[in-house]
Amino acid sequence: MPRAATRTALGIARLPYAGVIVLLICAGDLFGFMVVGAKLAIAGSSPPVPLVIDVVAAGCAVASFGTFFSMPWRLLAFPIAAFSAVVSLMPGFFLFNAGTGLVELVSIGPSAPAALLTSIVTNGATAFLIVMAMTFGLILPRMLFERVLPAPA
């Protein structure tokens, strides 16, 4: 049996853990914004970053995700080479916008515009799909590696 399949239970157990962490981060940020009377700024265009710095930062983020999913360190080069391009799509921005929208929805009440609900659902779904894509981007290389080079019996 591939080692990736034996770690399925561990991975499934980590999903609620990660969800609670994200929920607490969102709650803390939203509480902080509420206390000072600020709103989450919608990001505009970001300043240009040199390609070398962007690749190194993305590689560090990918290595962090690989470590979170208990990927052996010797295999981290594979997702770093194939996955670094999408790390900039990290779901935090969408999660925070969905959280801010939920707080606005509660504060406005029944007279909230339909566009607000659409925005909340869109941001939440986008964050979920990004997390799923990141999960497959980390699991697939390992499964392929184990299929090509099976563990010695």
N, CA, C and O atoms as a GROMACS GRO file, in nm:
protein
  612
    1MET      N    1   0.086  -0.118   0.000
    1MET     CA    2   0.000   0.000   0.000
    1MET      C    3   0.090   0.124   0.000
    1MET      O    4   0.185   0.131   0.078
    2PRO      N    5   0.061   0.222  -0.088
    2PRO     CA    6   0.144   0.344  -0.091
    2PRO      C    7   0.137   0.418   0.042
    2PRO      O    8   0.034   0.420   0.110
    3ARG      N    9   0.249   0.479   0.077
    3ARG     CA   10   0.255   0.550   0.203
    3ARG      C   11   0.159   0.669   0.205
    3ARG      O   12   0.109   0.706   0.312
    4ALA      N   13   0.133   0.729   0.089
    4ALA     CA   14   0.040   0.842   0.086
    4ALA      C   15  -0.100   0.798   0.130
    4ALA      O   16  -0.172   0.873   0.196
    5ALA      N   17  -0.138   0.676   0.093
    5ALA     CA   18  -0.270   0.626   0.131
    5ALA      C   19  -0.278   0.601   0.281
    5ALA      O   20  -0.385   0.616   0.340
    6THR      N   21  -0.167   0.564   0.342
    6THR     CA   22  -0.170   0.538   0.486
    6THR      C   23  -0.177   0.667   0.567
    6THR      O   24  -0.208   0.664   0.686
    7ARG      N   25  -0.148   0.778   0.506
    7ARG     CA   26  -0.152   0.906   0.577
    7ARG      C   27  -0.282   0.982   0.553
    7ARG      O   28  -0.295   1.098   0.593
    8THR      N   29  -0.377   0.916   0.490
    8THR     CA   30  -0.505   0.982   0.462
    8THR      C   31  -0.575   1.024   0.591
    8THR      O   32  -0.626   1.136   0.599
    9ALA      N   33  -0.577   0.937   0.690
    9ALA     CA   34  -0.642   0.972   0.816
    9ALA      C   35  -0.576   1.092   0.882
    9ALA      O   36  -0.643   1.179   0.937
   10LEU      N   37  -0.444   1.097   0.875
   10LEU     CA   38  -0.372   1.211   0.932
   10LEU      C   39  -0.408   1.339   0.857
   10LEU      O   40  -0.430   1.443   0.919
   11GLY      N   41  -0.413   1.331   0.726
   11GLY     CA   42  -0.449   1.448   0.646
   11GLY      C   43  -0.590   1.495   0.673
   11GLY      O   44  -0.616   1.616   0.682
   12ILE      N   45  -0.683   1.400   0.685
   12ILE     CA   46  -0.822   1.436   0.713
   12ILE      C   47  -0.833   1.500   0.851
   12ILE      O   48  -0.911   1.594   0.870
   13ALA      N   49  -0.756   1.449   0.947
   13ALA     CA   50  -0.760   1.507   1.082
   13ALA      C   51  -0.703   1.649   1.083
   13ALA      O   52  -0.744   1.731   1.165
   14ARG      N   53  -0.610   1.677   0.994
   14ARG     CA   54  -0.551   1.811   0.991
   14ARG      C   55  -0.641   1.915   0.926
   14ARG      O   56  -0.623   2.035   0.949
   15LEU      N   57  -0.736   1.872   0.846
   15LEU     CA   58  -0.825   1.969   0.782
   15LEU      C   59  -0.908   2.048   0.883
   15LEU      O   60  -0.912   2.170   0.874
   16PRO      N   61  -0.973   1.982   0.981
   16PRO     CA   62  -1.044   2.063   1.081
   16PRO      C   63  -0.949   2.150   1.163
   16PRO      O   64  -0.984   2.263   1.199
   17TYR      N   65  -0.831   2.099   1.190
   17TYR     CA   66  -0.731   2.177   1.264
   17TYR      C   67  -0.697   2.305   1.187
   17TYR      O   68  -0.695   2.414   1.244
   18ALA      N   69  -0.670   2.291   1.058
   18ALA     CA   70  -0.638   2.407   0.976
   18ALA      C   71  -0.759   2.500   0.966
   18ALA      O   72  -0.745   2.622   0.966
   19GLY      N   73  -0.879   2.441   0.957
   19GLY     CA   74  -1.000   2.523   0.952
   19GLY      C   75  -1.019   2.606   1.077
   19GLY      O   76  -1.058   2.723   1.070
   20VAL      N   77  -0.993   2.547   1.193
   20VAL     CA   78  -1.005   2.620   1.320
   20VAL      C   79  -0.902   2.733   1.325
   20VAL      O   80  -0.933   2.843   1.372
   21ILE      N   81  -0.781   2.705   1.279
   21ILE     CA   82  -0.678   2.810   1.278
   21ILE      C   83  -0.720   2.926   1.190
   21ILE      O   84  -0.709   3.042   1.230
   22VAL      N   85  -0.769   2.896   1.069
   22VAL     CA   86  -0.814   3.002   0.978
   22VAL      C   87  -0.932   3.078   1.038
   22VAL      O   88  -0.937   3.201   1.029
   23LEU      N   89  -1.025   3.006   1.099
   23LEU     CA   90  -1.140   3.070   1.162
   23LEU      C   91  -1.097   3.166   1.273
   23LEU      O   92  -1.148   3.277   1.283
   24LEU      N   93  -1.002   3.122   1.355
   24LEU     CA   94  -0.954   3.208   1.464
   24LEU      C   95  -0.877   3.329   1.411
   24LEU      O   96  -0.887   3.438   1.467
   25ILE      N   97  -0.801   3.310   1.304
   25ILE     CA   98  -0.730   3.423   1.244
   25ILE      C   99  -0.832   3.524   1.190
   25ILE      O  100  -0.819   3.644   1.213
   26CYS      N  101  -0.933   3.474   1.118
   26CYS     CA  102  -1.038   3.563   1.066
   26CYS      C  103  -1.110   3.635   1.179
   26CYS      O  104  -1.132   3.756   1.172
   27ALA      N  105  -1.146   3.561   1.283
   27ALA     CA  106  -1.217   3.622   1.396
   27ALA      C  107  -1.131   3.729   1.463
   27ALA      O  108  -1.180   3.837   1.494
   28GLY      N  109  -1.004   3.701   1.484
   28GLY     CA  110  -0.915   3.798   1.546
   28GLY      C  111  -0.899   3.922   1.461
   28GLY      O  112  -0.903   4.034   1.512
   29ASP      N  113  -0.880   3.902   1.329
   29ASP     CA  114  -0.866   4.017   1.240
   29ASP      C  115  -0.994   4.100   1.236
   29ASP      O  116  -0.990   4.223   1.245
   30LEU      N  117  -1.108   4.033   1.223
   30LEU     CA  118  -1.234   4.105   1.217
   30LEU      C  119  -1.264   4.178   1.348
   30LEU      O  120  -1.316   4.289   1.346
   31PHE      N  121  -1.231   4.114   1.460
   31PHE     CA  122  -1.250   4.180   1.590
   31PHE      C  123  -1.162   4.304   1.599
   31PHE      O  124  -1.205   4.409   1.646
   32GLY      N  125  -1.037   4.291   1.554
   32GLY     CA  126  -0.946   4.405   1.555
   32GLY      C  127  -0.996   4.519   1.467
   32GLY      O  128  -0.990   4.636   1.505
   33PHE      N  129  -1.046   4.483   1.348
   33PHE     CA  130  -1.102   4.586   1.260
   33PHE      C  131  -1.222   4.653   1.325
   33PHE      O  132  -1.238   4.775   1.316
   34MET      N  133  -1.308   4.573   1.391
   34MET     CA  134  -1.427   4.627   1.454
   34MET      C  135  -1.390   4.722   1.568
   34MET      O  136  -1.453   4.827   1.584
   35VAL      N  137  -1.290   4.686   1.648
   35VAL     CA  138  -1.250   4.768   1.761
   35VAL      C  139  -1.202   4.905   1.717
   35VAL      O  140  -1.235   5.006   1.778
   36VAL      N  141  -1.124   4.909   1.610
   36VAL     CA  142  -1.071   5.037   1.564
   36VAL      C  143  -1.159   5.104   1.460
   36VAL      O  144  -1.129   5.214   1.414
   37GLY      N  145  -1.269   5.038   1.422
   37GLY     CA  146  -1.362   5.097   1.326
   37GLY      C  147  -1.312   5.097   1.183
   37GLY      O  148  -1.353   5.181   1.103
   38ALA      N  149  -1.224   5.004   1.150
   38ALA     CA  150  -1.170   4.997   1.014
   38ALA      C  151  -1.236   4.885   0.936
   38ALA      O  152  -1.308   4.802   0.993
   39LYS      N  153  -1.212   4.883   0.806
   39LYS     CA  154  -1.261   4.776   0.720
   39LYS      C  155  -1.142   4.715   0.647
   39LYS      O  156  -1.039   4.780   0.627
   40LEU      N  157  -1.158   4.590   0.609
   40LEU     CA  158  -1.053   4.522   0.532
   40LEU      C  159  -1.043   4.589   0.396
   40LEU      O  160  -1.141   4.597   0.321
   41ALA      N  161  -0.923   4.636   0.364
   41ALA     CA  162  -0.903   4.704   0.237
   41ALA      C  163  -0.903   4.603   0.123
   41ALA      O  164  -0.841   4.497   0.133
   42ILE      N  165  -0.971   4.637   0.017
   42ILE     CA  166  -0.969   4.553  -0.102
   42ILE      C  167  -0.836   4.581  -0.172
   42ILE      O  168  -0.802   4.695  -0.200
   43ALA      N  169  -0.764   4.474  -0.198
   43ALA     CA  170  -0.629   4.490  -0.255
   43ALA      C  171  -0.636   4.541  -0.398
   43ALA      O  172  -0.718   4.496  -0.478
   44GLY      N  173  -0.551   4.634  -0.427
   44GLY     CA  174  -0.536   4.682  -0.564
   44GLY      C  175  -0.421   4.606  -0.628
   44GLY      O  176  -0.389   4.494  -0.589
   45SER      N  177  -0.360   4.668  -0.725
   45SER     CA  178  -0.246   4.601  -0.787
   45SER      C  179  -0.128   4.609  -0.692
   45SER      O  180  -0.108   4.710  -0.623
   46SER      N  181  -0.050   4.504  -0.690
   46SER     CA  182   0.065   4.499  -0.601
   46SER      C  183   0.188   4.552  -0.672
   46SER      O  184   0.196   4.547  -0.794
   47PRO      N  185   0.284   4.602  -0.596
   47PRO     CA  186   0.406   4.652  -0.659
   47PRO      C  187   0.484   4.536  -0.720
   47PRO      O  188   0.476   4.423  -0.672
   48PRO      N  189   0.560   4.564  -0.826
   48PRO     CA  190   0.637   4.456  -0.889
   48PRO      C  191   0.746   4.404  -0.795
   48PRO      O  192   0.808   4.480  -0.721
   49VAL      N  193   0.767   4.273  -0.801
   49VAL     CA  194   0.868   4.207  -0.719
   49VAL      C  195   0.965   4.138  -0.814
   49VAL      O  196   0.922   4.074  -0.910
   50PRO      N  197   1.096   4.149  -0.790
   50PRO     CA  198   1.190   4.079  -0.877
   50PRO      C  199   1.162   3.929  -0.879
   50PRO      O  200   1.126   3.870  -0.777
   51LEU      N  201   1.178   3.868  -0.996
   51LEU     CA  202   1.143   3.727  -1.015
   51LEU      C  203   1.218   3.635  -0.919
   51LEU      O  204   1.159   3.540  -0.868
   52VAL      N  205   1.344   3.662  -0.893
   52VAL     CA  206   1.423   3.576  -0.805
   52VAL      C  207   1.364   3.575  -0.664
   52VAL      O  208   1.350   3.469  -0.603
   53ILE      N  209   1.329   3.692  -0.613
   53ILE     CA  210   1.271   3.701  -0.479
   53ILE      C  211   1.134   3.633  -0.477
   53ILE      O  212   1.101   3.565  -0.379
   54ASP      N  213   1.055   3.649  -0.582
   54ASP     CA  214   0.924   3.586  -0.589
   54ASP      C  215   0.936   3.433  -0.590
   54ASP      O  216   0.860   3.366  -0.521
   55VAL      N  217   1.030   3.379  -0.665
   55VAL     CA  218   1.049   3.234  -0.672
   55VAL      C  219   1.096   3.178  -0.538
   55VAL      O  220   1.048   3.074  -0.494
   56VAL      N  221   1.189   3.247  -0.472
   56VAL     CA  222   1.238   3.201  -0.342
   56VAL      C  223   1.125   3.205  -0.238
   56VAL      O  224   1.109   3.110  -0.161
   57ALA      N  225   1.048   3.312  -0.237
   57ALA     CA  226   0.937   3.323  -0.141
   57ALA      C  227   0.831   3.216  -0.168
   57ALA      O  228   0.780   3.155  -0.074
   58ALA      N  229   0.799   3.192  -0.294
   58ALA     CA  230   0.701   3.089  -0.329
   58ALA      C  231   0.753   2.950  -0.291
   58ALA      O  232   0.677   2.866  -0.243
   59GLY      N  233   0.882   2.926  -0.312
   59GLY     CA  234   0.940   2.798  -0.273
   59GLY      C  235   0.933   2.775  -0.123
   59GLY      O  236   0.909   2.663  -0.079
   60CYS      N  237   0.955   2.879  -0.045
   60CYS     CA  238   0.944   2.867   0.101
   60CYS      C  239   0.800   2.836   0.142
   60CYS      O  240   0.777   2.754   0.230
   61ALA      N  241   0.704   2.901   0.077
   61ALA     CA  242   0.564   2.874   0.108
   61ALA      C  243   0.526   2.732   0.072
   61ALA      O  244   0.456   2.665   0.148
   62VAL      N  245   0.572   2.684  -0.043
   62VAL     CA  246   0.543   2.546  -0.083
   62VAL      C  247   0.606   2.448   0.014
   62VAL      O  248   0.543   2.349   0.051
   63ALA      N  249   0.729   2.475   0.057
   63ALA     CA  250   0.793   2.387   0.154
   63ALA      C  251   0.714   2.385   0.285
   63ALA      O  252   0.706   2.281   0.351
   64SER      N  253   0.656   2.497   0.322
   64SER     CA  254   0.574   2.502   0.443
   64SER      C  255   0.450   2.415   0.429
   64SER      O  256   0.415   2.342   0.521
   65PHE      N  257   0.384   2.423   0.315
   65PHE     CA  258   0.267   2.340   0.294
   65PHE      C  259   0.305   2.192   0.289
   65PHE      O  260   0.234   2.107   0.342
   66GLY      N  261   0.417   2.162   0.225
   66GLY     CA  262   0.463   2.023   0.220
   66GLY      C  263   0.491   1.970   0.359
   66GLY      O  264   0.460   1.855   0.388
   67THR      N  265   0.549   2.051   0.444
   67THR     CA  266   0.576   2.011   0.582
   67THR      C  267   0.444   1.992   0.657
   67THR      O  268   0.430   1.899   0.736
   68PHE      N  269   0.349   2.080   0.633
   68PHE     CA  270   0.217   2.068   0.698
   68PHE      C  271   0.150   1.935   0.664
   68PHE      O  272   0.084   1.875   0.747
   69PHE      N  273   0.168   1.890   0.539
   69PHE     CA  274   0.108   1.765   0.496
   69PHE      C  275   0.201   1.645   0.518
   69PHE      O  276   0.179   1.539   0.459
   70SER      N  277   0.304   1.660   0.601
   70SER     CA  278   0.397   1.553   0.638
   70SER      C  279   0.469   1.492   0.518
   70SER      O  280   0.494   1.372   0.515
   71MET      N  281   0.501   1.573   0.422
   71MET     CA  282   0.577   1.524   0.307
   71MET      C  283   0.724   1.514   0.347
   71MET      O  284   0.777   1.607   0.408
   72PRO      N  285   0.790   1.402   0.315
   72PRO     CA  286   0.932   1.392   0.350
   72PRO      C  287   1.013   1.504   0.282
   72PRO      O  288   0.986   1.540   0.168
   73TRP      N  289   1.108   1.555   0.353
   73TRP     CA  290   1.185   1.670   0.304
   73TRP      C  291   1.259   1.639   0.175
   73TRP      O  292   1.281   1.729   0.094
   74ARG      N  293   1.297   1.514   0.155
   74ARG     CA  294   1.370   1.480   0.033
   74ARG      C  295   1.281   1.492  -0.092
   74ARG      O  296   1.333   1.500  -0.203
   75LEU      N  297   1.149   1.494  -0.073
   75LEU     CA  298   1.057   1.504  -0.186
   75LEU      C  299   1.007   1.646  -0.210
   75LEU      O  300   0.935   1.670  -0.306
   76LEU      N  301   1.045   1.741  -0.125
   76LEU     CA  302   0.992   1.877  -0.138
   76LEU      C  303   1.031   1.947  -0.267
   76LEU      O  304   0.964   2.041  -0.310
   77ALA      N  305   1.139   1.902  -0.330
   77ALA     CA  306   1.181   1.966  -0.455
   77ALA      C  307   1.076   1.950  -0.565
   77ALA      O  308   1.063   2.039  -0.650
   78PHE      N  309   1.003   1.840  -0.565
   78PHE     CA  310   0.904   1.816  -0.670
   78PHE      C  311   0.790   1.917  -0.666
   78PHE      O  312   0.763   1.980  -0.768
   79PRO      N  313   0.721   1.935  -0.554
   79PRO     CA  314   0.615   2.037  -0.556
   79PRO      C  315   0.668   2.179  -0.570
   79PRO      O  316   0.600   2.266  -0.624
   80ILE      N  317   0.790   2.203  -0.521
   80ILE     CA  318   0.846   2.338  -0.536
   80ILE      C  319   0.865   2.369  -0.683
   80ILE      O  320   0.836   2.481  -0.726
   81ALA      N  321   0.913   2.270  -0.764
   81ALA     CA  322   0.936   2.292  -0.907
   81ALA      C  323   0.803   2.305  -0.983
   81ALA      O  324   0.797   2.380  -1.080
   82ALA      N  325   0.695   2.234  -0.941
   82ALA     CA  326   0.570   2.235  -1.020
   82ALA      C  327   0.462   2.319  -0.959
   82ALA      O  328   0.360   2.342  -1.024
   83PHE      N  329   0.478   2.367  -0.836
   83PHE     CA  330   0.366   2.423  -0.762
   83PHE      C  331   0.387   2.569  -0.724
   83PHE      O  332   0.291   2.637  -0.688
   84SER      N  333   0.511   2.618  -0.733
   84SER     CA  334   0.541   2.754  -0.687
   84SER      C  335   0.463   2.861  -0.762
   84SER      O  336   0.437   2.968  -0.706
   85ALA      N  337   0.426   2.834  -0.884
   85ALA     CA  338   0.357   2.935  -0.963
   85ALA      C  339   0.219   2.968  -0.908
   85ALA      O  340   0.168   3.077  -0.931
   86VAL      N  341   0.156   2.875  -0.835
   86VAL     CA  342   0.020   2.900  -0.788
   86VAL      C  343   0.013   2.940  -0.642
   86VAL      O  344  -0.096   2.963  -0.590
   87VAL      N  345   0.127   2.948  -0.573
   87VAL     CA  346   0.124   2.985  -0.432
   87VAL      C  347   0.071   3.127  -0.414
   87VAL      O  348   0.016   3.160  -0.310
   88SER      N  349   0.088   3.209  -0.516
   88SER     CA  350   0.036   3.346  -0.505
   88SER      C  351  -0.116   3.348  -0.498
   88SER      O  352  -0.175   3.451  -0.468
   89LEU      N  353  -0.180   3.236  -0.525
   89LEU     CA  354  -0.325   3.228  -0.517
   89LEU      C  355  -0.372   3.183  -0.380
   89LEU      O  356  -0.482   3.128  -0.366
   90MET      N  357  -0.290   3.205  -0.280
   90MET     CA  358  -0.324   3.159  -0.146
   90MET      C  359  -0.461   3.212  -0.106
   90MET      O  360  -0.497   3.324  -0.142
   91PRO      N  361  -0.536   3.133  -0.033
   91PRO     CA  362  -0.677   3.166  -0.009
   91PRO      C  363  -0.704   3.271   0.098
   91PRO      O  364  -0.820   3.310   0.116
   92GLY      N  365  -0.604   3.319   0.168
   92GLY     CA  366  -0.628   3.413   0.278
   92GLY      C  367  -0.707   3.536   0.238
   92GLY      O  368  -0.800   3.575   0.309
   93PHE      N  369  -0.672   3.596   0.128
   93PHE     CA  370  -0.742   3.716   0.082
   93PHE      C  371  -0.891   3.689   0.064
   93PHE      O  372  -0.975   3.769   0.107
   94PHE      N  373  -0.923   3.576   0.002
   94PHE     CA  374  -1.063   3.543  -0.023
   94PHE      C  375  -1.136   3.507   0.107
   94PHE      O  376  -1.252   3.542   0.125
   95LEU      N  377  -1.066   3.438   0.198
   95LEU     CA  378  -1.127   3.405   0.327
   95LEU      C  379  -1.158   3.530   0.407
   95LEU      O  380  -1.266   3.541   0.466
   96PHE      N  381  -1.065   3.624   0.411
   96PHE     CA  382  -1.087   3.746   0.487
   96PHE      C  383  -1.199   3.830   0.425
   96PHE      O  384  -1.279   3.890   0.497
   97ASN      N  385  -1.206   3.834   0.292
   97ASN     CA  386  -1.315   3.908   0.228
   97ASN      C  387  -1.450   3.841   0.255
   97ASN      O  388  -1.550   3.910   0.275
   98ALA      N  389  -1.453   3.707   0.254
   98ALA     CA  390  -1.577   3.637   0.287
   98ALA      C  391  -1.616   3.664   0.432
   98ALA      O  392  -1.734   3.686   0.461
   99GLY      N  393  -1.519   3.662   0.522
   99GLY     CA  394  -1.547   3.691   0.663
   99GLY      C  395  -1.598   3.833   0.684
   99GLY      O  396  -1.692   3.855   0.760
  100THR      N  397  -1.536   3.928   0.617
  100THR     CA  398  -1.580   4.066   0.627
  100THR      C  399  -1.722   4.080   0.572
  100THR      O  400  -1.806   4.150   0.630
  101GLY      N  401  -1.749   4.011   0.462
  101GLY     CA  402  -1.883   4.014   0.405
  101GLY      C  403  -1.986   3.956   0.500
  101GLY      O  404  -2.098   4.007   0.510
  102LEU      N  405  -1.950   3.847   0.569
  102LEU     CA  406  -2.043   3.787   0.666
  102LEU      C  407  -2.074   3.883   0.780
  102LEU      O  408  -2.188   3.894   0.824
  103VAL      N  409  -1.971   3.952   0.828
  103VAL     CA  410  -1.993   4.050   0.935
  103VAL      C  411  -2.085   4.162   0.885
  103VAL      O  412  -2.175   4.205   0.957
  104GLU      N  413  -2.062   4.210   0.763
  104GLU     CA  414  -2.149   4.313   0.706
  104GLU      C  415  -2.291   4.262   0.690
  104GLU      O  416  -2.387   4.334   0.716
  105LEU      N  417  -2.305   4.136   0.645
  105LEU     CA  418  -2.437   4.077   0.627
  105LEU      C  419  -2.514   4.073   0.758
  105LEU      O  420  -2.633   4.103   0.762
  106VAL      N  421  -2.446   4.036   0.865
  106VAL     CA  422  -2.511   4.031   0.996
  106VAL      C  423  -2.547   4.172   1.043
  106VAL      O  424  -2.655   4.193   1.099
  107SER      N  425  -2.457   4.268   1.021
  107SER     CA  426  -2.485   4.404   1.068
  107SER      C  427  -2.595   4.472   0.988
  107SER      O  428  -2.671   4.551   1.044
  108ILE      N  429  -2.605   4.444   0.858
  108ILE     CA  430  -2.709   4.507   0.776
  108ILE      C  431  -2.844   4.439   0.798
  108ILE      O  432  -2.947   4.505   0.806
  109GLY      N  433  -2.841   4.307   0.809
  109GLY     CA  434  -2.965   4.233   0.833
  109GLY      C  435  -3.041   4.202   0.705
  109GLY      O  436  -2.981   4.185   0.599
  110PRO      N  437  -3.173   4.194   0.716
  110PRO     CA  438  -3.254   4.153   0.600
  110PRO      C  439  -3.249   4.248   0.481
  110PRO      O  440  -3.281   4.207   0.369
  111SER      N  441  -3.210   4.371   0.501
  111SER     CA  442  -3.206   4.467   0.390
  111SER      C  443  -3.073   4.464   0.315
  111SER      O  444  -3.045   4.552   0.234
  112ALA      N  445  -2.990   4.362   0.341
  112ALA     CA  446  -2.861   4.351   0.273
  112ALA      C  447  -2.881   4.327   0.124
  112ALA      O  448  -2.972   4.253   0.085
  113PRO      N  449  -2.797   4.388   0.041
  113PRO     CA  450  -2.812   4.368  -0.104
  113PRO      C  451  -2.772   4.225  -0.144
  113PRO      O  452  -2.688   4.162  -0.080
  114ALA      N  453  -2.833   4.176  -0.249
  114ALA     CA  454  -2.804   4.040  -0.298
  114ALA      C  455  -2.658   4.029  -0.344
  114ALA      O  456  -2.598   3.922  -0.336
  115ALA      N  457  -2.601   4.140  -0.390
  115ALA     CA  458  -2.462   4.138  -0.436
  115ALA      C  459  -2.368   4.102  -0.321
  115ALA      O  460  -2.263   4.041  -0.344
  116LEU      N  461  -2.402   4.140  -0.198
  116LEU     CA  462  -2.319   4.106  -0.083
  116LEU      C  463  -2.316   3.955  -0.061
  116LEU      O  464  -2.210   3.897  -0.038
  117LEU      N  465  -2.432   3.891  -0.069
  117LEU     CA  466  -2.439   3.746  -0.052
  117LEU      C  467  -2.363   3.676  -0.165
  117LEU      O  468  -2.293   3.578  -0.140
  118THR      N  469  -2.378   3.725  -0.287
  118THR     CA  470  -2.304   3.669  -0.400
  118THR      C  471  -2.153   3.681  -0.378
  118THR      O  472  -2.078   3.588  -0.407
  119SER      N  473  -2.109   3.795  -0.327
  119SER     CA  474  -1.968   3.817  -0.300
  119SER      C  475  -1.916   3.720  -0.193
  119SER      O  476  -1.807   3.667  -0.206
  120ILE      N  477  -1.995   3.698  -0.088
  120ILE     CA  478  -1.955   3.606   0.018
  120ILE      C  479  -1.939   3.464  -0.036
  120ILE      O  480  -1.839   3.398  -0.008
  121VAL      N  481  -2.036   3.419  -0.112
  121VAL     CA  482  -2.032   3.284  -0.168
  121VAL      C  483  -1.916   3.270  -0.266
  121VAL      O  484  -1.846   3.169  -0.265
  122THR      N  485  -1.896   3.370  -0.350
  122THR     CA  486  -1.787   3.365  -0.447
  122THR      C  487  -1.652   3.359  -0.378
  122THR      O  488  -1.567   3.277  -0.415
  123ASN      N  489  -1.630   3.445  -0.279
  123ASN     CA  490  -1.502   3.444  -0.208
  123ASN      C  491  -1.480   3.314  -0.132
  123ASN      O  492  -1.370   3.260  -0.133
  124GLY      N  493  -1.583   3.263  -0.067
  124GLY     CA  494  -1.571   3.136   0.006
  124GLY      C  495  -1.543   3.019  -0.087
  124GLY      O  496  -1.457   2.936  -0.057
  125ALA      N  497  -1.614   3.013  -0.199
  125ALA     CA  498  -1.592   2.904  -0.295
  125ALA      C  499  -1.453   2.912  -0.357
  125ALA      O  500  -1.388   2.810  -0.378
  126THR      N  501  -1.408   3.033  -0.387
  126THR     CA  502  -1.274   3.050  -0.444
  126THR      C  503  -1.168   3.002  -0.347
  126THR      O  504  -1.075   2.932  -0.386
  127ALA      N  505  -1.180   3.039  -0.220
  127ALA     CA  506  -1.084   2.994  -0.118
  127ALA      C  507  -1.086   2.842  -0.106
  127ALA      O  508  -0.980   2.780  -0.099
  128PHE      N  509  -1.204   2.782  -0.105
  128PHE     CA  510  -1.215   2.636  -0.094
  128PHE      C  511  -1.148   2.568  -0.213
  128PHE      O  512  -1.073   2.472  -0.196
  129LEU      N  513  -1.174   2.616  -0.334
  129LEU     CA  514  -1.114   2.554  -0.452
  129LEU      C  515  -0.962   2.570  -0.454
  129LEU      O  516  -0.891   2.480  -0.499
  130ILE      N  517  -0.912   2.682  -0.405
  130ILE     CA  518  -0.768   2.701  -0.399
  130ILE      C  519  -0.706   2.602  -0.301
  130ILE      O  520  -0.602   2.543  -0.330
  131VAL      N  521  -0.769   2.584  -0.185
  131VAL     CA  522  -0.717   2.489  -0.087
  131VAL      C  523  -0.718   2.348  -0.145
  131VAL      O  524  -0.622   2.273  -0.125
  132MET      N  525  -0.823   2.311  -0.217
  132MET     CA  526  -0.828   2.179  -0.279
  132MET      C  527  -0.718   2.163  -0.384
  132MET      O  528  -0.654   2.058  -0.392
  133ALA      N  529  -0.696   2.266  -0.465
  133ALA     CA  530  -0.591   2.260  -0.566
  133ALA      C  531  -0.454   2.247  -0.501
  133ALA      O  532  -0.368   2.174  -0.551
  134MET      N  533  -0.433   2.318  -0.391
  134MET     CA  534  -0.306   2.308  -0.320
  134MET      C  535  -0.288   2.167  -0.263
  134MET      O  536  -0.177   2.113  -0.265
  135THR      N  537  -0.395   2.109  -0.213
  135THR     CA  538  -0.388   1.974  -0.156
  135THR      C  539  -0.348   1.874  -0.263
  135THR      O  540  -0.258   1.792  -0.242
  136PHE      N  541  -0.413   1.880  -0.378
  136PHE     CA  542  -0.378   1.788  -0.486
  136PHE      C  543  -0.237   1.815  -0.538
  136PHE      O  544  -0.166   1.722  -0.577
  137GLY      N  545  -0.196   1.941  -0.540
  137GLY     CA  546  -0.061   1.974  -0.585
  137GLY      C  547   0.046   1.918  -0.494
  137GLY      O  548   0.159   1.896  -0.538
  138LEU      N  549   0.013   1.894  -0.368
  138LEU     CA  550   0.109   1.836  -0.276
  138LEU      C  551   0.102   1.683  -0.272
  138LEU      O  552   0.204   1.616  -0.255
  139ILE      N  553  -0.017   1.629  -0.288
  139ILE     CA  554  -0.033   1.484  -0.277
  139ILE      C  555   0.006   1.412  -0.406
  139ILE      O  556   0.070   1.307  -0.401
  140LEU      N  557  -0.030   1.468  -0.521
  140LEU     CA  558  -0.004   1.401  -0.648
  140LEU      C  559   0.143   1.371  -0.674
  140LEU      O  560   0.175   1.259  -0.712
  141PRO      N  561   0.236   1.466  -0.654
  141PRO     CA  562   0.376   1.432  -0.678
  141PRO      C  563   0.425   1.316  -0.591
  141PRO      O  564   0.501   1.232  -0.636
  142ARG      N  565   0.380   1.314  -0.468
  142ARG     CA  566   0.425   1.205  -0.380
  142ARG      C  567   0.371   1.070  -0.426
  142ARG      O  568   0.444   0.971  -0.427
  143MET      N  569   0.244   1.067  -0.464
  143MET     CA  570   0.186   0.942  -0.511
  143MET      C  571   0.254   0.895  -0.639
  143MET      O  572   0.279   0.776  -0.657
  144LEU      N  573   0.284   0.988  -0.730
  144LEU     CA  574   0.353   0.952  -0.853
  144LEU      C  575   0.495   0.902  -0.823
  144LEU      O  576   0.542   0.807  -0.886
  145PHE      N  577   0.562   0.966  -0.729
  145PHE     CA  578   0.697   0.925  -0.693
  145PHE      C  579   0.696   0.784  -0.635
  145PHE      O  580   0.783   0.703  -0.668
  146GLU      N  581   0.599   0.753  -0.551
  146GLU     CA  582   0.590   0.620  -0.491
  146GLU      C  583   0.551   0.515  -0.593
  146GLU      O  584   0.588   0.398  -0.578
  147ARG      N  585   0.479   0.553  -0.698
  147ARG     CA  586   0.443   0.458  -0.802
  147ARG      C  587   0.563   0.426  -0.888
  147ARG      O  588   0.583   0.311  -0.928
  148VAL      N  589   0.644   0.528  -0.918
  148VAL     CA  590   0.763   0.509  -1.002
  148VAL      C  591   0.872   0.435  -0.925
  148VAL      O  592   0.935   0.343  -0.978
  149LEU      N  593   0.895   0.476  -0.801
  149LEU     CA  594   0.998   0.413  -0.717
  149LEU      C  595   0.934   0.356  -0.591
  149LEU      O  596   0.936   0.420  -0.486
  150PRO      N  597   0.875   0.236  -0.601
  150PRO     CA  598   0.811   0.179  -0.482
  150PRO      C  599   0.912   0.151  -0.371
  150PRO      O  600   1.030   0.128  -0.396
  151ALA      N  601   0.861   0.154  -0.248
  151ALA     CA  602   0.946   0.127  -0.132
  151ALA      C  603   0.993  -0.018  -0.136
  151ALA      O  604   0.919  -0.106  -0.177
  152PRO      N  605   1.118  -0.043  -0.092
  152PRO     CA  606   1.168  -0.182  -0.091
  152PRO      C  607   1.087  -0.267   0.007
  152PRO      O  608   1.046  -0.220   0.113
  153ALA      N  609   1.066  -0.390  -0.030
  153ALA     CA  610   0.985  -0.481   0.054
  153ALA      C  611   1.061  -0.534   0.172
  153ALA      O  612   1.007  -0.611   0.251
   0.00000   0.00000   0.00000
